[in-house]
Every structure is written in C-alpha cells, then in structure tokens.
Amino acid sequence: MAKVLFRLDTVDSTSGFRIRDNSGTIEISLDGGTTWISGIEIAAIDGITATASEINNAADVSARVQELTATAAVTAGVQAVELNHASTVVAATIADSTNHQGLFVVKNTSASGTAAHTLTLTAGTFNGTNNVATLNAPGEALVVYFDSAGNGVVLENIGTVGLA
C-alpha cells in the first residue's frame, strides 16, 4: 500500500482547517460542522469494498434490532426481531434470509398473552426444511445462523418455538 503524505495548508479558527495532498483537498471543521472529503480521497482508500449502506448497517447498532407490534415486513439487514403484542398476532415476514446472514434472533417480547406470533421466510429456511416460526409465549426465542445462501441452522430454541 502506498503512503500518502498530507500537509497542513491553512488554519482558520472560524471555519476549520484544510489538509492537502496531491489528489485534492480534505476540509475538516473544528467547530463540529460538516466534514468534506472528495471522491478522490475516498477512492484512494485501499481495499474497502463495502457500500455506504453496509458500513452504516455494521456501525449503527440501533439498526440491528427491530421491534414489531403489528404485522409487518422485517427490514433487510436486521439481526434481531422482537415480536411484541399481548393480544394481537404479529405476523412478520422476511423477504429473503440472505439479507440477514450471520446470527439472527427472533424473540417474543410480549409482557403477557399467548398470541401466536409468526415469522415467515419468503426465501430461505430456518433449518433446511421449515420457513415459519411460531412464538406463542412471552420469552420464547429462536437463534439461527443464516449462511451466505440463506440456509439457516437453529442454534437454540428457547421455549417451544414451533417450526413449520
């Protein structure tokens, strides 16, 4: 990897400071304002192939857990789903399990009740056969590992999560 040397170009206590290299300018605000980095500098970062969305998803822990209190689709990239309603069934759907690769958890976080919440995989399976998980008691959970092809293997079934 080639080294890039930067030099401090200007300093202005109101607007920030400017660093220059041979490919452009990076301006960074000292007072908490906007940071500007040109596409040339971004392209100069060696070995990064992740998209901005992938970087945000990996870095933003708030985007990893989704709570559903009504029937809805699970957002792509979410790693844990909480189904939470004491009396109304929450029917959650995952369009494609390849969008949830790695460890994935679904949990019934209802305070009470026996509503039979479901999570349905439109593409992929939880265990090679079943694509519907039914959680009908508070505290029940299913921990699954989805590989890159969306094939799941159940690592832990807490309570009696039904698979169909």
C-alpha angles and dihedrals in degrees: 000000000000119000118235117207120210129197129202105248107178138352123205118172092211102049105022135249134298127222119194133197131169094277103051145294134306115198120194124185118228094200099060095268128133123314116220123200119170124229089250091064092045091051089050092064103103122224101007111132100158119112121235088254092053092049092049091048092051095046101039108076091184088068093058098071126054124187117205121195094171138028110295147133120273113242115248112258096027112136099194133034124196116201107202126177127106099207110013122070114244109211107193124186133201112201096203127003090209085076089064101048118166126024114359129181132192117188137178102230096174113135091223143343138078101248108153100236114191138201114199125193111212090192122023134021137252094226110005093278114037128066101176125072119191119200113185104164134057112263097024113135142172122211113199136175113216115199124211091275093053095253110144133207119195110236096178136005107197112199113348106312106179119226123201 
